[in-house]
Amino acid sequence: MFGGYVGKMLFVDLSTGEIKEELLEEKMCRDYIGCYGIGARILYTRQKAGIDPLGPENTLGLVTGPLTGTLAATGLRYMAVAKSPLTGGWGEANSGGYFGPYLKFAGYDAVFFTGISSKPVYLLIDNGSAELKDASHLWGKDSYETEGILEEEYGQQSHVVCIGPAAEKLSLISSIMTDHGSAAARSGLGAVMGSKKLKAVVARGSKDVIIADKATAGEVNLRHIKFMQTPGKSGGMSLWERQHKYGTGFTTYDSAHNGDSPVKNWGGIGFIDLPDRAGLHHDVFAARVEKGHACWHCPLRCKAILKAGGGEYKYAAGARRPEYETAAVFGANCANSNTESILMANDICNRAGLDTISSGSVIAFATELYENGILTNKDTDGIELRWGNHRAMVAMTMKLANREGLGDILADGVKIAAEKIGKGAEKFAVHIGGQELGMHDPKVISHGVWTTAAARYQMDATPGRHTVIFGKGTFVHMHFLNMTGLCHFAQWPENQELMVGIFNAITGMGLSWSDMAQVGERILNLRHAFNLREGINELKRPVHPRIVGKPPQLVGPLAGVTADIEAQVYWSLGALDWDRVTTKPSKEKLLYLGLDDVAKDLWP
């Protein structure tokens, strides 16, 4: 077996309680690397099309990469995969924390669940053995409480992924939580876990992860850390300093006015609709920090634990500083600059187990409906959902978490909520394929990787995602991170020599960057084929006109700008050798990538 892998996977049938162990073959590792690569291969091969995402036949996978749990800086992530109940197609979500490394230390590269338990259970994976245990005493508890109880019981060498009450109640925007606030948030995979009555997975272990060439791996890793510590070309703070002090929210203040962050449900202009953005400044958030926090062995330490809320909002000590996406969606996208309310909304979502991007987006959507008279005080139980009304925003977030009143409708995302509300609500439902978008406006071109941003939101297998690239070229860098288990915040396209160097030193595979590009393209095609088999043609996903600037804004940083999504998609489909009408990959491309079974399915 290559270095970086344990070489084993678990398959758990929750309906019968049967637990099986399978070897992870070297060909699978070489062809799909890990995380969503291996996840896509397993699901495409073993799961038939047309199944209910919340039914027993849906497979939920928690999958690591070969750099997860190794000395590679930021090698700590895992990915959750399943058919998404939010979009009806391929679903995936990426998370940091400690669980990914500890799943490996417990003896497995991945664990897959099918079936539905007759009662709440959790899976204990303990140094190479696995057992389902009763979770009735945990059902109804929030994610902080659940983690605390299980980690206290199983000790320091254990770490937990779990769901909160939102996933138990099958909110389609619910997430899988770990490390008190780290979330595999997108695609509604918390609801899949909740539908299976699977409250948590505990990974406890002390097994070593074998490294092919420790000396070279150590040398390359030191070079990478030095790279992170080096100030940028224009001077100023290094990536290391910036992330450690401010986390990912370093750009929230600027993004609110430069066009990067959506404003007022994607319909506003920052300096007009949120002229006072002081509460979004990174120094304001930093002033609330009690101490820094890191995912497993991460040198950047971009997370932070907050002091207890002492003002209007009484979030408890231990709440986490929000990431950029969270601060932007509950900030600029809700026309809100009240810092404490953003911290409170973030804590509500983390404890309940909700995707903060989707949660803030659905609050912004409901606010616009209220402003336009589609929702009234009767619908909101008297909550005045006005732009910038931070008290109303927090109150509705709590209802969302509890599926109470209007929150019960909003808990399944803007698409379903608009269908239920009617009265023209669809006009204000900003989503693609049922999923709310990340907080980066695709009309902004800040650097090379954003040039096909609009196409990415529409055409990736998991729509609305800001952590993927659709097309050729720089997409290799993103796929590399998503399949190896590295974190996005420490890696950049110009750093590819270090990335492939640490990969080869740890695994011993000897792959080139062009080899990595082929693996990334293979995974891209397989995830896409999963959707085609489900009857989803991503090209037919409607794109809300605000996303691409139709019509363009008249003033501000995006004045006169319309993203040419048609050209982006047209170019990308050609580059990928996908049909420009059906989006089917050519048979020749599939065979070239070694996807013979997919070619047979799509070209019988």
LINFENJO-V141922 format. One record per residue. RES is the residue in one small letter. PSI is psi in whole degrees, -180 to 180 (* if undefined). OMEGA is omega as a letter, one per 30 degrees, with the letter a starting at -180 (NA if undefined). D_LAST is the distance of its C-alpha to the last C-alpha in whole Angstrom. Layout:
RES:PSI:OMEGA:D_LAST + RES:PSI:OMEGA:D_LAST
This chain:
m:143:l:35 + f:157:l:35 + g:156:l:38 + g:-14:a:38 + y:147:l:36 + v:-37:l:37 + g:12:a:34 + k:148:l:33 + m:152:l:32 + l:142:l:33 + f:120:a:31 + v:122:l:33 + d:107:a:32 + l:-20:l:35 + s:-40:a:34 + t:-19:a:35 + g:3:a:37 + e:135:l:35 + i:123:l:35 + k:148:l:33 + e:135:l:33 + e:148:l:31 + l:144:l:31 + l:116:a:29 + e:149:a:28 + e:-36:l:29 + k:-39:l:25 + m:-43:a:24 + c:-45:a:28 + r:-40:a:27 + d:-28:a:24 + y:-4:l:24 + i:-68:a:28 + g:-170:l:29 + c:-123:a:29 + y:-14:l:26 + g:-56:l:24 + i:-39:l:25 + g:-45:a:25 + a:-39:l:21 + r:-44:a:20 + i:-49:a:21 + l:-41:a:20 + y:-38:a:17 + t:-38:a:17 + r:-5:a:19 + q:128:a:19 + k:163:l:17 + a:157:l:16 + g:6:a:19 + i:159:l:22 + d:123:a:25 + p:-26:l:26 + l:14:l:30 + g:177:a:29 + p:-23:a:29 + e:-16:l:25 + n:137:l:25 + t:127:l:26 + l:122:l:29 + g:141:l:29 + l:111:a:32 + v:133:l:31 + t:172:l:33 + g:169:a:33 + p:-19:l:35 + l:-8:l:38 + t:130:l:38 + g:19:l:42 + t:-177:l:43 + l:-6:l:45 + a:124:l:43 + a:127:a:45 + t:17:l:43 + g:85:a:41 + l:2:a:41 + r:156:l:38 + y:166:l:35 + m:140:l:32 + a:138:l:31 + v:148:l:27 + a:170:l:26 + k:130:a:24 + s:128:l:27 + p:-14:a:29 + l:-41:a:30 + t:-17:a:27 + g:4:a:24 + g:-154:a:22 + w:132:l:22 + g:138:l:26 + e:154:l:28 + a:141:a:32 + n:139:a:34 + s:150:l:38 + g:-145:a:41 + g:-144:a:44 + y:-15:a:44 + f:-44:a:41 + g:-56:l:39 + p:-40:a:41 + y:-24:l:43 + l:-41:l:39 + k:-44:a:39 + f:-26:l:43 + a:-10:l:42 + g:10:a:40 + y:145:l:36 + d:-25:a:34 + a:157:l:32 + v:135:a:32 + f:138:a:30 + f:136:l:30 + t:174:l:29 + g:-179:l:31 + i:128:l:34 + s:150:l:37 + s:-14:l:40 + k:163:l:42 + p:134:l:43 + v:164:l:42 + y:156:l:42 + l:126:l:40 + l:119:l:43 + i:114:a:42 + d:97:l:45 + n:52:l:45 + g:0:l:42 + s:159:a:42 + a:144:a:41 + e:135:l:42 + l:135:a:41 + k:154:a:45 + d:132:l:46 + a:20:a:46 + s:-35:a:48 + h:-13:a:51 + l:-20:a:48 + w:129:a:47 + g:-15:l:48 + k:151:l:49 + d:174:a:48 + s:-37:l:47 + y:-47:a:50 + e:-43:a:51 + t:-48:l:48 + e:-46:a:48 + g:-45:a:52 + i:-47:a:52 + l:-39:a:50 + e:-30:l:51 + e:-38:a:54 + e:-39:a:53 + y:-6:l:51 + g:-178:a:53 + q:-24:l:53 + q:22:l:50 + s:146:l:48 + h:156:a:46 + v:140:l:44 + v:145:a:41 + c:174:l:41 + i:156:l:41 + g:-173:a:44 + p:-30:a:45 + a:-42:l:42 + a:-34:l:39 + e:-35:l:41 + k:11:l:41 + l:34:l:37 + s:129:a:38 + l:-1:l:35 + i:25:l:36 + s:160:a:38 + s:171:l:37 + i:127:a:38 + m:152:l:41 + t:162:l:43 + d:40:l:46 + h:56:l:48 + g:-7:l:46 + s:135:a:43 + a:134:l:40 + a:88:a:36 + a:-34:a:36 + r:162:l:33 + s:1:l:30 + g:30:a:33 + l:-16:l:32 + g:-37:l:36 + a:-35:l:35 + v:-45:l:32 + m:-41:l:35 + g:-40:a:37 + s:-27:a:35 + k:0:a:35 + k:29:l:38 + l:104:a:38 + k:-36:a:41 + a:164:l:41 + v:128:l:40 + v:126:l:43 + a:118:l:43 + r:129:a:46 + g:168:a:46 + s:20:a:48 + k:146:l:45 + d:148:l:45 + v:121:a:42 + i:136:l:42 + i:131:a:43 + a:-45:a:42 + d:89:a:45 + k:-39:a:47 + a:-49:l:49 + t:-41:l:47 + a:-42:l:45 + g:-41:a:49 + e:-45:l:50 + v:-39:l:47 + n:-41:l:47 + l:-38:l:51 + r:-38:l:50 + h:-44:l:47 + i:-40:l:50 + k:-40:l:52 + f:-44:a:49 + m:-28:a:49 + q:-6:a:53 + t:129:l:54 + p:154:l:55 + g:174:a:52 + k:-30:a:53 + s:10:a:55 + g:-161:l:57 + g:-160:a:57 + m:145:l:56 + s:166:l:53 + l:-42:l:50 + w:-52:a:52 + e:-44:a:55 + r:-48:a:53 + q:-39:a:51 + h:-41:a:53 + k:-40:a:56 + y:-15:a:53 + g:-162:a:50 + t:-12:a:47 + g:10:a:49 + f:-31:a:51 + t:-2:a:50 + t:-43:a:50 + y:-50:a:53 + d:-42:a:52 + s:-27:a:49 + a:-25:a:50 + h:-15:a:52 + n:4:l:50 + g:-8:a:47 + d:-48:l:44 + s:132:l:45 + p:148:a:44 + v:136:l:47 + k:62:l:48 + n:42:l:44 + w:8:a:43 + g:-1:a:45 + g:-178:l:49 + i:124:a:50 + g:-56:a:52 + f:-14:l:55 + i:-48:a:56 + d:-14:l:54 + l:63:a:55 + p:-34:l:58 + d:101:a:59 + r:16:a:57 + a:-36:a:59 + g:-7:l:58 + l:2:a:55 + h:143:a:56 + h:-30:l:55 + d:-30:l:59 + v:-44:l:59 + f:-41:a:57 + a:-31:a:58 + a:-19:l:61 + r:-2:a:60 + v:133:l:59 + e:-46:l:60 + k:158:l:59 + g:163:a:55 + h:149:a:53 + a:151:l:50 + c:175:a:46 + w:117:l:46 + h:26:a:48 + c:127:a:48 + p:-18:a:50 + l:-33:a:50 + r:57:a:51 + c:-6:l:49 + k:168:l:50 + a:148:l:53 + i:133:a:55 + l:156:l:57 + k:157:l:60 + a:143:l:61 + g:125:a:61 + g:-2:a:65 + g:-134:a:64 + e:-32:a:63 + y:118:a:60 + k:57:l:60 + y:147:a:57 + a:159:l:58 + a:142:a:59 + g:-11:l:56 + a:153:a:54 + r:148:l:51 + r:135:a:52 + p:149:l:49 + e:171:l:46 + y:-50:a:46 + e:-43:a:43 + t:-47:a:45 + a:-35:a:48 + a:-40:a:47 + v:-38:l:45 + f:-7:l:48 + g:-98:a:50 + a:-41:a:49 + n:-18:l:47 + c:12:a:49 + a:46:a:52 + n:133:l:54 + s:20:l:56 + n:110:a:57 + t:-49:a:57 + e:-35:l:58 + s:-36:l:55 + i:-42:l:52 + l:-40:a:53 + m:-46:l:54 + a:-40:l:50 + n:-44:a:49 + d:-39:l:50 + i:-47:a:50 + c:-43:a:46 + n:-42:a:46 + r:-39:l:48 + a:-22:a:46 + g:60:l:42 + l:145:l:41 + d:116:a:39 + t:-32:l:42 + i:-51:l:40 + s:-38:a:39 + s:-50:l:42 + g:-35:l:44 + s:-41:a:42 + v:-28:l:42 + i:-42:l:46 + a:-41:l:46 + f:-48:a:44 + a:-36:l:46 + t:-43:l:49 + e:-36:l:48 + l:-41:l:47 + y:-44:l:51 + e:-28:a:52 + n:9:l:51 + g:5:l:52 + i:-36:l:49 + l:144:l:50 + t:177:l:54 + n:-31:l:56 + k:-40:l:55 + d:-34:a:52 + t:7:a:52 + d:39:l:55 + g:0:l:58 + i:122:a:56 + e:93:a:57 + l:76:l:53 + r:152:l:55 + w:130:l:54 + g:-3:l:55 + n:90:a:57 + h:-31:l:56 + r:-42:l:57 + a:-40:l:55 + m:-47:a:52 + v:-43:a:53 + a:-40:a:54 + m:-31:l:50 + t:-38:l:49 + m:-42:l:50 + k:-38:l:49 + l:-46:a:46 + a:-35:a:46 + n:-3:a:48 + r:50:l:45 + e:137:l:49 + g:-132:l:49 + l:-30:l:47 + g:-27:l:46 + d:-35:l:44 + i:-41:a:42 + l:-19:a:42 + a:-10:l:40 + d:15:l:37 + g:169:a:37 + v:-33:a:38 + k:-53:a:35 + i:-39:l:35 + a:-44:l:39 + a:-39:l:39 + e:-38:a:37 + k:-38:a:40 + i:-41:a:43 + g:-150:l:42 + k:27:a:45 + g:11:a:43 + a:-27:a:42 + e:-29:a:38 + k:-27:a:40 + f:3:a:41 + a:98:a:38 + v:109:l:37 + h:170:l:34 + i:123:l:30 + g:18:a:28 + g:-9:a:30 + q:135:l:32 + e:153:a:35 + l:153:l:35 + g:162:a:37 + m:50:l:41 + h:115:a:40 + d:123:a:40 + p:-6:l:37 + k:-14:l:40 + v:128:l:42 + i:95:a:41 + s:-31:l:43 + h:178:a:42 + g:-36:a:39 + v:-9:a:36 + w:1:a:37 + t:-22:l:36 + t:35:a:32 + a:-41:a:33 + a:-43:l:32 + a:-38:l:29 + r:-46:a:29 + y:-38:a:30 + q:-43:a:27 + m:-14:l:24 + d:155:a:25 + a:-31:l:23 + t:99:a:26 + p:158:l:28 + g:12:a:31 + r:141:l:32 + h:0:a:34 + t:22:l:34 + v:161:l:30 + i:132:l:30 + f:125:l:27 + g:-160:a:26 + k:175:l:27 + g:-117:a:31 + t:-8:l:33 + f:-23:a:30 + v:-42:a:30 + h:-45:a:33 + m:-42:l:32 + h:-39:l:29 + f:-46:a:31 + l:-43:a:34 + n:-21:a:31 + m:-16:a:30 + t:-20:a:33 + g:14:l:35 + l:157:l:38 + c:144:a:39 + h:-24:a:39 + f:-8:a:42 + a:4:a:43 + q:142:l:41 + w:156:a:40 + p:-36:a:38 + e:-5:a:41 + n:19:a:42 + q:-32:l:39 + e:-39:l:41 + l:-39:a:42 + m:-50:a:39 + v:-27:l:37 + g:-46:l:40 + i:-34:l:41 + f:-48:a:37 + n:-35:l:38 + a:-36:a:41 + i:-44:a:40 + t:-32:a:37 + g:13:a:38 + m:-32:a:34 + g:36:a:35 + l:147:l:33 + s:172:l:33 + w:-36:l:33 + s:-33:l:30 + d:-43:l:29 + m:-38:l:29 + a:-40:l:27 + q:-41:l:24 + v:-45:l:24 + g:-41:l:25 + e:-36:l:22 + r:-45:l:20 + i:-42:l:21 + l:-45:a:21 + n:-36:a:17 + l:-42:l:17 + r:-41:l:19 + h:-41:l:17 + a:-34:l:14 + f:-45:l:16 + n:-43:l:17 + l:-41:l:14 + r:-27:l:13 + e:3:l:16 + g:17:a:16 + i:119:l:18 + n:106:a:18 + e:-26:a:21 + l:-24:a:22 + k:2:l:23 + r:123:l:26 + p:142:l:29 + v:119:a:31 + h:133:a:35 + p:-28:l:37 + r:-30:a:40 + i:-39:a:37 + v:-1:l:37 + g:50:l:40 + k:102:f:40 + p:162:l:43 + p:156:l:44 + q:152:a:47 + l:-26:l:51 + v:173:l:52 + g:-177:a:52 + p:-19:a:50 + l:19:a:47 + a:127:l:49 + g:5:a:47 + v:126:l:44 + t:126:l:40 + a:126:a:37 + d:73:a:35 + i:-34:l:32 + e:-43:l:30 + a:-41:l:31 + q:-46:a:30 + v:-43:a:26 + y:-47:l:26 + w:-45:a:27 + s:-42:l:25 + l:-40:l:22 + g:-43:a:22 + a:-33:a:24 + l:-8:a:21 + d:44:l:18 + w:144:l:17 + d:136:a:16 + r:2:l:20 + v:-53:a:19 + t:-18:a:15 + t:10:l:16 + k:129:l:13 + p:147:l:13 + s:152:l:12 + k:-39:a:10 + e:-41:l:13 + k:-44:a:15 + l:-42:l:13 + l:-39:l:13 + y:-37:a:17 + l:-1:a:17 + g:17:l:16 + l:59:a:14 + d:-40:a:11 + d:-36:l:10 + v:-42:l:10 + a:-40:l:8 + k:-38:l:5 + d:-43:a:6 + l:-24:a:6 + w:65:a:4 + p:*:NA:0
